[in-house]
């Protein structure tokens, strides 16, 4: 999955907002180092190729051999998870 710069920025803004809210409540939720670590991970992930050829090849072979079986529950779980993730970002 490739993340856009705006998704990265929205994630960082959310982390900073949570940090501020936690401080106001008298608790520390994230340190500056933790936020910087998250930023490094997000940038590393976003630099990954958008297509993982090894996975594409594996699914293509399974599909061609009629052994590609994905349940509707699995599809629904992924769709819901991505929708929630998009709302948080």
C-alpha positions, 0 to 999 in steps of 0.5 A: 500500500502506498500512502500519499503525502496528505495521508502521512500528514493527516496521520501525523496531525492526528498523533499530535492532536492526541498528544495535546489532548493527553497532555491536557488531561495530565497524561502523556500519550506519545513522546516526540521520539515516538511520533518521529518513529511513526513518521519514519515508518510511514515514509518507509512504507510509502516508498514501497512499490505499489505492486508486489509482483510476487503476490500478483504472480501467486494469485494469478497462478491460483486463479488460473488453477481454480484454487483461488478461494476467498470467502465473502467474510474475508472480503468484507473484513478487508473492506471494513478495515480499510474504510475504518483506516481511511476515516482515521487518516 
